[in-house]
């Protein structure tokens, strides 16, 4: 757990998908003024991490709305992690956004959540008539296209062969137990790749990237910034920052970026 209190009422649950694809998504929504905060977590993380709780505490202090949730197979949500794909988690992100958010929102995406935030922005642009809209994006060590660029392209021939023949490879993690990388995750992810062309999000973007990040190289953040519109996109490089960016000084930078979207 973290320095920020994780106690409180149990989460609400939103049913997403139908029949065998149905899963219960755990959501914690704090009522408050706009623009609200909408949290999108990382791959194999949950809504009780340091950054998510810090944002929720800041929202409570400022009387701002705040919505955070767990993807299926993560945290308090139902479903299997091994069945997760980018499209499946995007479907859940959209469902939670539409059900729990009203008015302008600052979407904060961490790592894989940065990819989700960009995909969410694209979907909102396609159907702008919604109860909620985008005030801006704050992307923390964003990892768009990570299944292809940061996983598949970097895997050894032996790992690729195991994924192709067995359908899954257990990837060691410095953050805990090994976790499954499935063939479906890799193959389905290819239908959501963004970095091959311009990315129109229609709102301000703030990117925070650690130069010492072992999981998402700083060059990846630069590649993303080059695909975004030139106006109102700010990339902040944290020279001694790692992937998590969860130190007090990192949290302060994240909150400052969120607050800047209001101005």
DRENVEXKOL-686526 format. One record per residue (C-alpha): x, z, y; residue number from 1. Coordinates in steps of 0.25 Angstrom, whole numbers. Last residue first. Example, Ala and Ser with C-alpha at 12.3 -4.5 7.8 and 13.67 -1.06 7.14 Angstrom:
<pts>
<pt><east>55</east><up>29</up><north>-4</north><n>2</n></pt>
<pt><east>49</east><up>31</up><north>-18</north><n>1</n></pt>
</pts>
This chain:
<pts>
<pt><east>-23</east><up>-67</up><north>110</north><n>263</n></pt>
<pt><east>-30</east><up>-63</up><north>97</north><n>262</n></pt>
<pt><east>-19</east><up>-71</up><north>89</north><n>261</n></pt>
<pt><east>-9</east><up>-62</up><north>94</north><n>260</n></pt>
<pt><east>-15</east><up>-50</up><north>88</north><n>259</n></pt>
<pt><east>-12</east><up>-56</up><north>74</north><n>258</n></pt>
<pt><east>2</east><up>-59</up><north>77</north><n>257</n></pt>
<pt><east>4</east><up>-45</up><north>83</north><n>256</n></pt>
<pt><east>-1</east><up>-40</up><north>70</north><n>255</n></pt>
<pt><east>8</east><up>-48</up><north>61</north><n>254</n></pt>
<pt><east>20</east><up>-44</up><north>70</north><n>253</n></pt>
<pt><east>17</east><up>-29</up><north>69</north><n>252</n></pt>
<pt><east>15</east><up>-31</up><north>54</north><n>251</n></pt>
<pt><east>29</east><up>-37</up><north>53</north><n>250</n></pt>
<pt><east>35</east><up>-25</up><north>61</north><n>249</n></pt>
<pt><east>28</east><up>-15</up><north>52</north><n>248</n></pt>
<pt><east>34</east><up>-22</up><north>39</north><n>247</n></pt>
<pt><east>24</east><up>-31</up><north>32</north><n>246</n></pt>
<pt><east>30</east><up>-45</up><north>34</north><n>245</n></pt>
<pt><east>28</east><up>-47</up><north>19</north><n>244</n></pt>
<pt><east>37</east><up>-59</up><north>17</north><n>243</n></pt>
<pt><east>49</east><up>-54</up><north>24</north><n>242</n></pt>
<pt><east>53</east><up>-52</up><north>39</north><n>241</n></pt>
<pt><east>67</east><up>-50</up><north>44</north><n>240</n></pt>
<pt><east>66</east><up>-63</up><north>54</north><n>239</n></pt>
<pt><east>51</east><up>-62</up><north>57</north><n>238</n></pt>
<pt><east>48</east><up>-76</up><north>61</north><n>237</n></pt>
<pt><east>35</east><up>-78</up><north>69</north><n>236</n></pt>
<pt><east>28</east><up>-91</up><north>69</north><n>235</n></pt>
<pt><east>18</east><up>-94</up><north>80</north><n>234</n></pt>
<pt><east>8</east><up>-105</up><north>80</north><n>233</n></pt>
<pt><east>-1</east><up>-106</up><north>92</north><n>232</n></pt>
<pt><east>1</east><up>-121</up><north>94</north><n>231</n></pt>
<pt><east>10</east><up>-129</up><north>85</north><n>230</n></pt>
<pt><east>-1</east><up>-132</up><north>74</north><n>229</n></pt>
<pt><east>4</east><up>-127</up><north>60</north><n>228</n></pt>
<pt><east>12</east><up>-135</up><north>50</north><n>227</n></pt>
<pt><east>25</east><up>-131</up><north>57</north><n>226</n></pt>
<pt><east>21</east><up>-116</up><north>56</north><n>225</n></pt>
<pt><east>20</east><up>-118</up><north>41</north><n>224</n></pt>
<pt><east>33</east><up>-123</up><north>39</north><n>223</n></pt>
<pt><east>39</east><up>-112</up><north>48</north><n>222</n></pt>
<pt><east>32</east><up>-102</up><north>39</north><n>221</n></pt>
<pt><east>38</east><up>-108</up><north>26</north><n>220</n></pt>
<pt><east>52</east><up>-108</up><north>33</north><n>219</n></pt>
<pt><east>51</east><up>-93</up><north>34</north><n>218</n></pt>
<pt><east>51</east><up>-92</up><north>18</north><n>217</n></pt>
<pt><east>38</east><up>-87</up><north>12</north><n>216</n></pt>
<pt><east>42</east><up>-77</up><north>0</north><n>215</n></pt>
<pt><east>56</east><up>-72</up><north>4</north><n>214</n></pt>
<pt><east>52</east><up>-69</up><north>18</north><n>213</n></pt>
<pt><east>65</east><up>-66</up><north>26</north><n>212</n></pt>
<pt><east>61</east><up>-74</up><north>38</north><n>211</n></pt>
<pt><east>47</east><up>-67</up><north>39</north><n>210</n></pt>
<pt><east>36</east><up>-75</up><north>44</north><n>209</n></pt>
<pt><east>24</east><up>-72</up><north>54</north><n>208</n></pt>
<pt><east>15</east><up>-84</up><north>57</north><n>207</n></pt>
<pt><east>5</east><up>-84</up><north>69</north><n>206</n></pt>
<pt><east>-5</east><up>-95</up><north>69</north><n>205</n></pt>
<pt><east>-15</east><up>-98</up><north>80</north><n>204</n></pt>
<pt><east>-28</east><up>-105</up><north>76</north><n>203</n></pt>
<pt><east>-33</east><up>-119</up><north>71</north><n>202</n></pt>
<pt><east>-26</east><up>-119</up><north>58</north><n>201</n></pt>
<pt><east>-21</east><up>-133</up><north>57</north><n>200</n></pt>
<pt><east>-10</east><up>-134</up><north>46</north><n>199</n></pt>
<pt><east>-2</east><up>-147</up><north>48</north><n>198</n></pt>
<pt><east>3</east><up>-153</up><north>34</north><n>197</n></pt>
<pt><east>10</east><up>-150</up><north>22</north><n>196</n></pt>
<pt><east>11</east><up>-135</up><north>24</north><n>195</n></pt>
<pt><east>-4</east><up>-133</up><north>20</north><n>194</n></pt>
<pt><east>-5</east><up>-133</up><north>4</north><n>193</n></pt>
<pt><east>-19</east><up>-129</up><north>-1</north><n>192</n></pt>
<pt><east>-21</east><up>-138</up><north>-12</north><n>191</n></pt>
<pt><east>-7</east><up>-135</up><north>-18</north><n>190</n></pt>
<pt><east>-11</east><up>-121</up><north>-19</north><n>189</n></pt>
<pt><east>-20</east><up>-125</up><north>-31</north><n>188</n></pt>
<pt><east>-7</east><up>-129</up><north>-39</north><n>187</n></pt>
<pt><east>1</east><up>-117</up><north>-36</north><n>186</n></pt>
<pt><east>-10</east><up>-106</up><north>-38</north><n>185</n></pt>
<pt><east>-15</east><up>-114</up><north>-50</north><n>184</n></pt>
<pt><east>-1</east><up>-114</up><north>-57</north><n>183</n></pt>
<pt><east>-1</east><up>-99</up><north>-55</north><n>182</n></pt>
<pt><east>9</east><up>-89</up><north>-49</north><n>181</n></pt>
<pt><east>6</east><up>-76</up><north>-55</north><n>180</n></pt>
<pt><east>12</east><up>-63</up><north>-49</north><n>179</n></pt>
<pt><east>24</east><up>-55</up><north>-53</north><n>178</n></pt>
<pt><east>22</east><up>-40</up><north>-49</north><n>177</n></pt>
<pt><east>26</east><up>-34</up><north>-36</north><n>176</n></pt>
<pt><east>31</east><up>-39</up><north>-22</north><n>175</n></pt>
<pt><east>44</east><up>-45</up><north>-26</north><n>174</n></pt>
<pt><east>36</east><up>-54</up><north>-35</north><n>173</n></pt>
<pt><east>39</east><up>-61</up><north>-48</north><n>172</n></pt>
<pt><east>30</east><up>-74</up><north>-50</north><n>171</n></pt>
<pt><east>22</east><up>-74</up><north>-63</north><n>170</n></pt>
<pt><east>20</east><up>-89</up><north>-66</north><n>169</n></pt>
<pt><east>7</east><up>-96</up><north>-70</north><n>168</n></pt>
<pt><east>1</east><up>-108</up><north>-76</north><n>167</n></pt>
<pt><east>9</east><up>-107</up><north>-88</north><n>166</n></pt>
<pt><east>14</east><up>-122</up><north>-88</north><n>165</n></pt>
<pt><east>15</east><up>-125</up><north>-73</north><n>164</n></pt>
<pt><east>18</east><up>-111</up><north>-69</north><n>163</n></pt>
<pt><east>29</east><up>-109</up><north>-79</north><n>162</n></pt>
<pt><east>35</east><up>-123</up><north>-75</north><n>161</n></pt>
<pt><east>35</east><up>-120</up><north>-61</north><n>160</n></pt>
<pt><east>42</east><up>-107</up><north>-64</north><n>159</n></pt>
<pt><east>53</east><up>-114</up><north>-72</north><n>158</n></pt>
<pt><east>54</east><up>-125</up><north>-62</north><n>157</n></pt>
<pt><east>57</east><up>-114</up><north>-51</north><n>156</n></pt>
<pt><east>47</east><up>-111</up><north>-41</north><n>155</n></pt>
<pt><east>50</east><up>-114</up><north>-26</north><n>154</n></pt>
<pt><east>41</east><up>-126</up><north>-24</north><n>153</n></pt>
<pt><east>30</east><up>-119</up><north>-32</north><n>152</n></pt>
<pt><east>30</east><up>-105</up><north>-24</north><n>151</n></pt>
<pt><east>34</east><up>-106</up><north>-10</north><n>150</n></pt>
<pt><east>30</east><up>-121</up><north>-7</north><n>149</n></pt>
<pt><east>18</east><up>-123</up><north>-17</north><n>148</n></pt>
<pt><east>11</east><up>-109</up><north>-18</north><n>147</n></pt>
<pt><east>16</east><up>-106</up><north>-4</north><n>146</n></pt>
<pt><east>8</east><up>-117</up><north>3</north><n>145</n></pt>
<pt><east>6</east><up>-108</up><north>15</north><n>144</n></pt>
<pt><east>14</east><up>-95</up><north>14</north><n>143</n></pt>
<pt><east>13</east><up>-88</up><north>28</north><n>142</n></pt>
<pt><east>23</east><up>-76</up><north>30</north><n>141</n></pt>
<pt><east>12</east><up>-70</up><north>39</north><n>140</n></pt>
<pt><east>2</east><up>-79</up><north>45</north><n>139</n></pt>
<pt><east>-6</east><up>-75</up><north>57</north><n>138</n></pt>
<pt><east>-18</east><up>-85</up><north>59</north><n>137</n></pt>
<pt><east>-27</east><up>-86</up><north>71</north><n>136</n></pt>
<pt><east>-41</east><up>-84</up><north>77</north><n>135</n></pt>
<pt><east>-47</east><up>-91</up><north>65</north><n>134</n></pt>
<pt><east>-62</east><up>-92</up><north>63</north><n>133</n></pt>
<pt><east>-73</east><up>-83</up><north>56</north><n>132</n></pt>
<pt><east>-88</east><up>-86</up><north>55</north><n>131</n></pt>
<pt><east>-85</east><up>-100</up><north>51</north><n>130</n></pt>
<pt><east>-87</east><up>-114</up><north>57</north><n>129</n></pt>
<pt><east>-73</east><up>-119</up><north>56</north><n>128</n></pt>
<pt><east>-74</east><up>-126</up><north>43</north><n>127</n></pt>
<pt><east>-61</east><up>-134</up><north>41</north><n>126</n></pt>
<pt><east>-54</east><up>-125</up><north>51</north><n>125</n></pt>
<pt><east>-58</east><up>-113</up><north>43</north><n>124</n></pt>
<pt><east>-52</east><up>-119</up><north>30</north><n>123</n></pt>
<pt><east>-39</east><up>-123</up><north>37</north><n>122</n></pt>
<pt><east>-38</east><up>-108</up><north>43</north><n>121</n></pt>
<pt><east>-40</east><up>-103</up><north>29</north><n>120</n></pt>
<pt><east>-29</east><up>-112</up><north>23</north><n>119</n></pt>
<pt><east>-19</east><up>-106</up><north>34</north><n>118</n></pt>
<pt><east>-23</east><up>-92</up><north>31</north><n>117</n></pt>
<pt><east>-22</east><up>-94</up><north>16</north><n>116</n></pt>
<pt><east>-8</east><up>-99</up><north>18</north><n>115</n></pt>
<pt><east>-5</east><up>-87</up><north>27</north><n>114</n></pt>
<pt><east>-11</east><up>-78</up><north>16</north><n>113</n></pt>
<pt><east>-1</east><up>-83</up><north>6</north><n>112</n></pt>
<pt><east>9</east><up>-76</up><north>15</north><n>111</n></pt>
<pt><east>1</east><up>-67</up><north>24</north><n>110</n></pt>
<pt><east>-11</east><up>-73</up><north>32</north><n>109</n></pt>
<pt><east>-17</east><up>-67</up><north>44</north><n>108</n></pt>
<pt><east>-30</east><up>-74</up><north>49</north><n>107</n></pt>
<pt><east>-34</east><up>-70</up><north>63</north><n>106</n></pt>
<pt><east>-49</east><up>-71</up><north>63</north><n>105</n></pt>
<pt><east>-60</east><up>-76</up><north>73</north><n>104</n></pt>
<pt><east>-74</east><up>-73</up><north>70</north><n>103</n></pt>
<pt><east>-80</east><up>-67</up><north>57</north><n>102</n></pt>
<pt><east>-72</east><up>-64</up><north>45</north><n>101</n></pt>
<pt><east>-77</east><up>-58</up><north>32</north><n>100</n></pt>
<pt><east>-85</east><up>-69</up><north>24</north><n>99</n></pt>
<pt><east>-78</east><up>-81</up><north>29</north><n>98</n></pt>
<pt><east>-64</east><up>-76</up><north>29</north><n>97</n></pt>
<pt><east>-66</east><up>-69</up><north>15</north><n>96</n></pt>
<pt><east>-71</east><up>-83</up><north>9</north><n>95</n></pt>
<pt><east>-60</east><up>-90</up><north>16</north><n>94</n></pt>
<pt><east>-49</east><up>-81</up><north>10</north><n>93</n></pt>
<pt><east>-56</east><up>-82</up><north>-4</north><n>92</n></pt>
<pt><east>-56</east><up>-97</up><north>-4</north><n>91</n></pt>
<pt><east>-41</east><up>-97</up><north>1</north><n>90</n></pt>
<pt><east>-38</east><up>-87</up><north>-11</north><n>89</n></pt>
<pt><east>-44</east><up>-97</up><north>-21</north><n>88</n></pt>
<pt><east>-37</east><up>-109</up><north>-14</north><n>87</n></pt>
<pt><east>-23</east><up>-103</up><north>-14</north><n>86</n></pt>
<pt><east>-25</east><up>-99</up><north>-29</north><n>85</n></pt>
<pt><east>-28</east><up>-86</up><north>-36</north><n>84</n></pt>
<pt><east>-31</east><up>-86</up><north>-51</north><n>83</n></pt>
<pt><east>-18</east><up>-77</up><north>-54</north><n>82</n></pt>
<pt><east>-22</east><up>-67</up><north>-44</north><n>81</n></pt>
<pt><east>-35</east><up>-65</up><north>-52</north><n>80</n></pt>
<pt><east>-48</east><up>-62</up><north>-45</north><n>79</n></pt>
<pt><east>-54</east><up>-50</up><north>-38</north><n>78</n></pt>
<pt><east>-49</east><up>-44</up><north>-24</north><n>77</n></pt>
<pt><east>-43</east><up>-31</up><north>-22</north><n>76</n></pt>
<pt><east>-29</east><up>-35</up><north>-21</north><n>75</n></pt>
<pt><east>-26</east><up>-50</up><north>-25</north><n>74</n></pt>
<pt><east>-32</east><up>-58</up><north>-36</north><n>73</n></pt>
<pt><east>-42</east><up>-64</up><north>-26</north><n>72</n></pt>
<pt><east>-37</east><up>-64</up><north>-12</north><n>71</n></pt>
<pt><east>-38</east><up>-50</up><north>-5</north><n>70</n></pt>
<pt><east>-44</east><up>-48</up><north>8</north><n>69</n></pt>
<pt><east>-42</east><up>-45</up><north>23</north><n>68</n></pt>
<pt><east>-52</east><up>-45</up><north>34</north><n>67</n></pt>
<pt><east>-49</east><up>-39</up><north>48</north><n>66</n></pt>
<pt><east>-58</east><up>-37</up><north>60</north><n>65</n></pt>
<pt><east>-52</east><up>-31</up><north>72</north><n>64</n></pt>
<pt><east>-54</east><up>-18</up><north>78</north><n>63</n></pt>
<pt><east>-40</east><up>-17</up><north>83</north><n>62</n></pt>
<pt><east>-36</east><up>-5</up><north>75</north><n>61</n></pt>
<pt><east>-43</east><up>-10</up><north>63</north><n>60</n></pt>
<pt><east>-37</east><up>-24</up><north>64</north><n>59</n></pt>
<pt><east>-23</east><up>-18</up><north>64</north><n>58</n></pt>
<pt><east>-26</east><up>-10</up><north>52</north><n>57</n></pt>
<pt><east>-31</east><up>-22</up><north>45</north><n>56</n></pt>
<pt><east>-19</east><up>-30</up><north>49</north><n>55</n></pt>
<pt><east>-10</east><up>-19</up><north>44</north><n>54</n></pt>
<pt><east>-18</east><up>-19</up><north>31</north><n>53</n></pt>
<pt><east>-16</east><up>-33</up><north>29</north><n>52</n></pt>
<pt><east>-1</east><up>-33</up><north>32</north><n>51</n></pt>
<pt><east>2</east><up>-21</up><north>23</north><n>50</n></pt>
<pt><east>-5</east><up>-26</up><north>11</north><n>49</n></pt>
<pt><east>-19</east><up>-22</up><north>7</north><n>48</n></pt>
<pt><east>-25</east><up>-36</up><north>8</north><n>47</n></pt>
<pt><east>-18</east><up>-41</up><north>-4</north><n>46</n></pt>
<pt><east>-5</east><up>-48</up><north>-9</north><n>45</n></pt>
<pt><east>-3</east><up>-58</up><north>-20</north><n>44</n></pt>
<pt><east>-1</east><up>-70</up><north>-11</north><n>43</n></pt>
<pt><east>-3</east><up>-65</up><north>3</north><n>42</n></pt>
<pt><east>-15</east><up>-60</up><north>11</north><n>41</n></pt>
<pt><east>-24</east><up>-66</up><north>21</north><n>40</n></pt>
<pt><east>-30</east><up>-56</up><north>32</north><n>39</n></pt>
<pt><east>-41</east><up>-60</up><north>41</north><n>38</n></pt>
<pt><east>-40</east><up>-53</up><north>55</north><n>37</n></pt>
<pt><east>-52</east><up>-53</up><north>64</north><n>36</n></pt>
<pt><east>-52</east><up>-59</up><north>78</north><n>35</n></pt>
<pt><east>-61</east><up>-53</up><north>81</north><n>34</n></pt>
<pt><east>-67</east><up>-39</up><north>81</north><n>33</n></pt>
<pt><east>-68</east><up>-29</up><north>69</north><n>32</n></pt>
<pt><east>-73</east><up>-28</up><north>54</north><n>31</n></pt>
<pt><east>-63</east><up>-25</up><north>44</north><n>30</n></pt>
<pt><east>-64</east><up>-33</up><north>31</north><n>29</n></pt>
<pt><east>-57</east><up>-30</up><north>18</north><n>28</n></pt>
<pt><east>-60</east><up>-40</up><north>7</north><n>27</n></pt>
<pt><east>-58</east><up>-41</up><north>-8</north><n>26</n></pt>
<pt><east>-61</east><up>-54</up><north>-14</north><n>25</n></pt>
<pt><east>-70</east><up>-54</up><north>-27</north><n>24</n></pt>
<pt><east>-67</east><up>-67</up><north>-35</north><n>23</n></pt>
<pt><east>-76</east><up>-78</up><north>-41</north><n>22</n></pt>
<pt><east>-69</east><up>-90</up><north>-47</north><n>21</n></pt>
<pt><east>-76</east><up>-88</up><north>-60</north><n>20</n></pt>
<pt><east>-90</east><up>-89</up><north>-54</north><n>19</n></pt>
<pt><east>-88</east><up>-92</up><north>-39</north><n>18</n></pt>
<pt><east>-78</east><up>-89</up><north>-28</north><n>17</n></pt>
<pt><east>-76</east><up>-78</up><north>-18</north><n>16</n></pt>
<pt><east>-84</east><up>-64</up><north>-19</north><n>15</n></pt>
<pt><east>-80</east><up>-55</up><north>-7</north><n>14</n></pt>
<pt><east>-77</east><up>-41</up><north>-9</north><n>13</n></pt>
<pt><east>-77</east><up>-30</up><north>1</north><n>12</n></pt>
<pt><east>-65</east><up>-21</up><north>1</north><n>11</n></pt>
<pt><east>-65</east><up>-6</up><north>-2</north><n>10</n></pt>
<pt><east>-66</east><up>3</up><north>11</north><n>9</n></pt>
<pt><east>-53</east><up>8</up><north>16</north><n>8</n></pt>
<pt><east>-39</east><up>12</up><north>12</north><n>7</n></pt>
<pt><east>-27</east><up>2</up><north>14</north><n>6</n></pt>
<pt><east>-20</east><up>11</up><north>25</north><n>5</n></pt>
<pt><east>-8</east><up>3</up><north>31</north><n>4</n></pt>
<pt><east>5</east><up>8</up><north>27</north><n>3</n></pt>
<pt><east>4</east><up>0</up><north>15</north><n>2</n></pt>
<pt><east>0</east><up>0</up><north>0</north><n>1</n></pt>
</pts>
